[in-house]
Amino acid sequence: MENLYLQKIWINNKYTKYKLSSLPGLKKGVSGSTVGGYNIGISKYSKECKRNATLQVLSYITSKESHKKYVLKGYIFSSIPSIYDDEEVCSSVDCEFYISFQPISRPVNIINEKIIYDNYSSKFRNTIYKYLYGNNSIDEVLQELVDILKFYNVSINSSYVGKITIIILTVVFIFIMSSSMIINFKKYKQYFTLLSYDFWIIFFIGILILFVLCGIEFGEVQIIKCKMKPILLFIGNMFCLFPFIYELLIYFPEEIEISVWLDKHRFITFLIYFFINVIVTISLLLVPLRVEELFIDNGKNFKYCKIDNTMGLTLNTTLYALYIINLLVIVFIIFLEWNIQETFIEIKLIAFTTYTIVLVFIILAVLNFVLIKNYIYNL
């Protein structure tokens, strides 16, 4: 302390040779000083006599008389404003100086169970030191300070990843919707004999649902989005697969009762299938989810959807498994119908698509157990 010209310190009666002043601010007359304190409580399990004695001690410690005594000795800065209206106090200390304080409480209200104040304070100060004593630029340090508590997401307006993704999705959507018109051209109808026109409509409805799923991935993570994502994924894929499952069963190499019944009851079959999807959707709504906050050291914090307990994880995994089994059944039927000349081209295309979907869903199922610490890749 002997060689200091300016120093930010706590109030202490040892430093009498130095003149105290408010912390300088950006604008003249605007300053600030951090205030802190302690929480004091009395155990309800203690004896009444001890509680009464403790109350007397606390009453004394927090009394105006006690504060005045320690202010005069230079031990504390009192939180009782009227202390600095006392003539005796003002004769010993600079009351105008203390009254001019603009106290700021520690921002403990913005800290949650994931990051406690002491860790936040340490990280904040160490980041500032990178500029004061290190080689980091002011822009880098300010961005790091923002990143301590900010949560990032992929947005169409503020993220280049969002812009690129939405452009790709738009191009793919236009291509798919345009290609849907091909089924009306007589020249190409011979390549689309596997599905009837109404089943193609059901297929494209499934495609639209999956595009809606892609859309809700953008923006802030919310619990309603967490609930909707698996539902849209399941329903969208089921709508896409139903027409092919139906027609594959109709064209089964050997005539079986279920094939005959399905061929005669198309509408009833769809209603049964739709009802099953409703049950699955309700099951998905029962999966307990929450929005989890993930803090990344020296990175971008983000939020993600997390299944809340073991039961929910089991239910979610079971639904994924059922869907993959459904796909494997399709693969098996394709194998049996591989050489049917009437649907030779369609079978090959369905096989390629099904194998791709199986691979994608296996990857998605695995990723459910892997925490990706990047908000872009976690999209």
DRENLO-461074 format. One record per residue (C-alpha): residue in three letters; x, y, z. Coordinates in steps of 0.02 Angstrom, whole numbers, padded with zeros to 5 digits, always signed. Each point is the difference from the previous one (the first is absolute). Example, Ala and Ser with C-alpha at 12.3 -4.5 7.8 and 13.67 -1.06 7.14 Angstrom:
2
ALA+00615-00225+00390/SER+00069+00172-00033/
end
This chain:
379
MET+00000+00000+00000/GLU+00150+00118+00019/ASN+00028+00029-00186/LEU-00181+00015-00057/TYR-00070+00154-00081/LEU-00174-00068-00039/GLN-00075-00158+00074/LYS-00175-00074+00009/ILE-00022-00066+00177/TRP-00130-00043+00130/ILE-00030+00125+00139/ASN+00133-00025+00133/ASN+00059+00113+00140/LYS+00182-00051-00031/TYR+00016+00107-00156/THR-00013+00170+00085/LYS+00137+00079-00106/TYR-00104-00022-00157/LYS-00149+00105-00052/LEU-00155-00100-00046/SER-00101+00046-00155/SER-00138-00077-00102/LEU+00043-00118-00142/PRO+00012+00098-00164/GLY-00141-00030-00123/LEU-00025+00029-00185/LYS-00103+00157+00035/LYS+00041+00131+00128/GLY-00097-00023+00162/VAL-00049-00178-00042/SER+00095-00133+00096/GLY-00032-00160+00094/SER+00058-00107+00143/THR-00034-00183+00030/VAL-00094-00040+00159/GLY-00013-00170+00080/GLY-00066-00076+00158/TYR-00043-00157+00096/ASN-00156-00101+00030/ILE-00031-00030+00184/GLY-00122-00129+00064/ILE-00047-00086+00160/SER-00031-00186+00005/LYS-00178-00045+00044/TYR+00067-00154+00089/SER+00098+00103+00128/LYS-00066+00029+00174/GLU-00111+00152+00027/CYS+00121+00077+00125/LYS+00141-00010-00128/ARG-00111+00073-00136/ASN-00045+00147+00111/ALA+00183+00028+00043/THR+00047-00006-00184/LEU-00135+00126-00042/GLN+00072+00120+00128/VAL+00174-00017-00076/LEU-00066+00026-00176/SER-00102+00150+00056/TYR+00158+00077+00071/ILE+00106-00038-00153/THR-00128+00076-00119/SER-00047+00147+00111/LYS+00036+00180-00046/GLU+00105+00023+00156/SER+00112-00146-00045/HIS+00020+00061-00179/LYS+00044+00174+00061/LYS+00133-00070+00116/TYR+00088-00096-00139/VAL-00018+00138-00129/LEU+00089+00119+00119/LYS+00141-00127+00016/GLY+00011-00016-00189/TYR-00042-00184-00001/ILE-00154+00000-00110/PHE-00106+00095-00124/SER-00175-00001+00074/SER-00152-00050-00100/ILE-00107+00112+00112/PRO-00010+00167-00096/SER-00049+00104+00153/ILE+00170-00039+00079/TYR+00076+00129-00117/ASP-00120+00134+00060/ASP+00074-00012+00175/GLU+00108+00151+00045/GLU+00120-00103+00106/VAL+00028-00121-00142/CYS+00022+00139-00128/SER+00131+00083+00110/SER+00109-00155-00016/VAL-00039-00066-00175/ASP-00041+00079-00168/CYS-00189-00024+00000/GLU-00020+00083-00171/PHE+00119-00128-00073/TYR-00094-00149+00073/ILE-00170+00071-00047/SER+00060+00018-00180/PHE+00024-00188-00015/GLN-00106-00084-00133/PRO-00002-00179+00064/ILE-00018-00148-00117/SER-00042-00170+00070/ARG+00088-00155-00065/PRO-00101-00072-00146/VAL-00036-00164+00088/ASN-00177+00003-00070/ILE+00063-00038-00175/ILE+00097-00153+00055/ASN-00084-00169+00010/GLU+00048-00171+00065/LYS+00112-00028-00151/ILE+00118+00144+00037/ILE+00022+00073+00174/TYR+00046+00181+00030/ASP+00179-00032+00058/ASN+00039-00096-00160/TYR-00085+00133-00105/SER+00095+00140+00088/SER+00166-00090-00020/LYS-00030-00033-00185/PHE-00055+00180-00028/ARG+00157+00071+00082/ASN+00118-00121-00085/THR-00075+00046-00168/ILE+00029+00185+00035/TYR+00180-00039+00046/LYS+00026-00072-00174/TYR-00017+00177-00066/LEU+00086+00092+00143/TYR+00150-00115+00016/GLY-00008-00112-00153/ASN-00002+00017-00189/ASN-00188-00017-00031/SER-00087+00143-00088/ILE-00144+00095+00080/ASP-00122-00076-00125/GLU+00055-00177+00042/VAL-00015+00031+00186/LEU-00171+00082-00014/GLN-00063-00148-00102/GLU+00066-00121+00132/LEU-00090+00100+00135/VAL-00163-00012-00097/ASP+00027-00187-00026/ILE+00011-00036+00187/LEU-00189+00006+00021/LYS-00072+00018-00175/PHE-00090-00148-00079/TYR+00020-00023-00187/ASN-00116-00078-00127/VAL-00008-00017-00188/SER-00106+00143-00065/ILE-00049+00046-00176/ASN+00032+00185+00031/SER+00159+00000+00105/SER+00095-00157-00052/TYR+00087-00037-00165/VAL-00029-00185+00036/GLY-00186+00037+00013/LYS-00001+00095-00165/ILE+00095-00137-00092/THR-00111-00136+00074/ILE-00163+00089-00044/ILE+00062+00028-00179/ILE+00043-00185-00018/LEU-00168-00052+00075/THR-00093+00120-00116/VAL+00089-00066-00155/VAL-00032-00181+00051/PHE-00183+00039+00040/ILE-00028+00083-00169/PHE+00086-00146-00087/ILE-00107-00130+00089/MET-00162+00095-00027/SER+00043+00027-00183/SER+00046-00182-00024/SER-00170-00049+00071/MET-00077+00066-00160/ILE+00090-00133-00101/ILE-00125-00133+00054/ASN-00133+00090-00105/PHE+00101-00013-00160/LYS-00049-00147-00110/LYS+00180-00016-00058/TYR+00058-00047+00176/LYS-00153-00089+00071/GLN+00076-00169-00037/TYR+00132+00035+00132/PHE-00127+00039+00136/THR-00119-00146-00011/LEU+00037-00062+00176/LEU-00103+00138+00085/SER-00169+00070-00043/TYR-00024+00189-00011/ASP-00079+00014+00174/PHE+00145-00094+00077/TRP+00122+00118-00083/ILE-00097+00142+00085/ILE+00021-00087+00169/PHE+00186-00019-00036/PHE+00022+00184-00039/ILE-00098+00049+00156/GLY+00131-00098+00097/ILE+00137+00098-00090/LEU-00084+00165+00048/ILE-00009-00054+00183/LEU+00186-00039-00002/PHE+00036+00173-00072/VAL-00101+00077+00142/LEU+00112-00100+00118/CYS+00152+00080-00080/GLY-00079+00172+00024/ILE-00029-00015+00187/GLU+00184-00040+00027/PHE+00038+00184-00027/GLY-00008+00128+00140/GLU-00006-00017+00188/VAL-00022-00173+00074/GLN-00169-00013+00087/ILE-00090-00142+00087/ILE-00140+00002-00131/LYS+00131-00027-00136/CYS+00078-00142+00101/LYS-00171-00084+00004/MET-00039+00031-00183/LYS+00164-00060-00077/PRO-00017-00188+00033/ILE-00185+00008-00044/LEU+00030+00084-00168/LEU+00147-00117-00035/PHE-00105-00154+00036/ILE-00160+00055-00090/GLY+00094+00072-00150/ASN+00097-00160-00028/MET-00152-00110+00029/PHE-00100+00097-00131/CYS+00146-00020-00121/LEU+00015-00186+00033/PHE-00183-00053+00008/PRO-00036+00004-00188/PHE+00153-00108-00035/ILE-00036-00123+00140/TYR-00178-00018-00064/GLU+00047-00026-00182/LEU+00143-00118+00044/LEU-00124-00110+00093/ILE-00122+00008-00146/TYR+00136-00058-00121/PHE+00059-00138+00116/PRO+00067-00146-00107/GLU-00119-00124+00078/GLU-00185+00035+00022/ILE-00037+00013+00185/GLU-00161+00048+00089/ILE+00067+00164+00066/SER+00050+00056-00176/VAL-00176-00035-00066/TRP-00081+00088+00147/LEU+00112+00153-00015/ASP-00035+00012-00187/LYS-00188+00005+00032/HIS+00004+00119+00150/ARG+00119+00141-00042/PHE-00092+00134+00098/ILE-00026-00108+00155/THR+00184-00048-00005/PHE+00050+00182-00001/LEU-00118+00039+00146/ILE+00075-00142+00103/TYR+00174+00061-00042/PHE-00049+00179+00046/PHE-00074-00058+00166/ILE+00162-00091+00042/ASN+00094+00161-00036/VAL-00115+00095+00119/ILE+00041-00125+00139/VAL+00186+00017-00035/THR-00017+00190+00000/ILE-00084-00005+00171/SER+00141-00112+00061/LEU+00127+00127-00062/LEU-00090+00138+00094/LEU+00021-00102+00159/VAL+00190+00000-00018/PRO+00059+00122+00137/LEU+00112+00132-00079/ARG+00084+00158+00061/VAL+00107+00137-00074/GLU+00177-00027+00064/GLU+00128+00141+00007/LEU+00178-00048-00048/PHE+00143+00117+00046/ILE+00157-00022-00107/ASP+00169+00061+00062/ASN+00079+00111-00133/GLY-00145-00037-00116/LYS-00182+00038-00039/ASN-00131-00047+00128/PHE-00161-00075-00066/LYS-00160-00086+00052/TYR-00061-00170-00055/CYS-00144-00119+00030/LYS+00034-00133+00130/ILE-00104-00149+00054/ASP-00034+00021+00185/ASN+00008-00176+00070/THR+00035-00184-00035/MET-00182-00040-00040/GLY-00004+00136-00132/LEU+00165-00059-00073/THR-00065-00179-00007/LEU-00162+00054-00086/ASN+00092+00108-00125/THR+00125-00138-00040/THR-00141-00126-00020/LEU-00088+00111-00127/TYR+00160+00020-00100/ALA+00027-00188+00007/LEU-00178-00033-00062/TYR+00026+00118-00144/ILE+00164-00082-00050/ILE-00084-00172+00011/ASN-00135+00068-00115/LEU+00133+00051-00124/LEU+00085-00169+00012/VAL-00166-00085-00040/ILE-00008+00106-00157/VAL+00176-00054-00044/PHE-00051-00182+00021/ILE-00153+00021-00113/ILE+00108+00089-00129/PHE+00116-00149+00002/LEU-00146-00117-00036/GLU-00065+00111-00141/TRP+00168+00043-00074/ASN-00027-00089-00166/ILE-00182+00047-00034/GLN+00008+00077-00173/GLU-00158+00105+00019/THR+00080+00107+00135/PHE+00184-00032-00036/ILE+00055+00184-00007/GLU-00108+00056+00147/ILE+00064-00141+00110/LYS+00180+00052-00033/LEU-00037+00182+00042/ILE-00096-00046+00157/ALA+00142-00113+00054/PHE+00128+00140-00017/THR-00112+00122+00094/THR-00040-00124+00138/TYR+00182-00046+00029/THR+00041+00185+00014/ILE-00141+00032+00125/VAL+00053-00150+00105/LEU+00177+00067+00008/VAL-00061+00176+00045/PHE-00112-00063+00140/ILE+00137-00110+00073/ILE+00114+00154+00002/LEU-00138+00104+00082/ALA-00029-00135+00131/VAL+00186-00005+00040/LEU+00011+00191+00009/ASN-00137-00002+00133/PHE+00133-00069+00117/VAL+00139+00119-00056/LEU+00015+00179+00061/ILE+00065+00112-00139/LYS+00078+00156+00075/ASN-00034+00113-00149/TYR-00165+00089-00027/ILE+00018-00009-00190/TYR+00033-00187-00010/ASN-00134-00028+00133/LEU-00131+00071-00120/
end
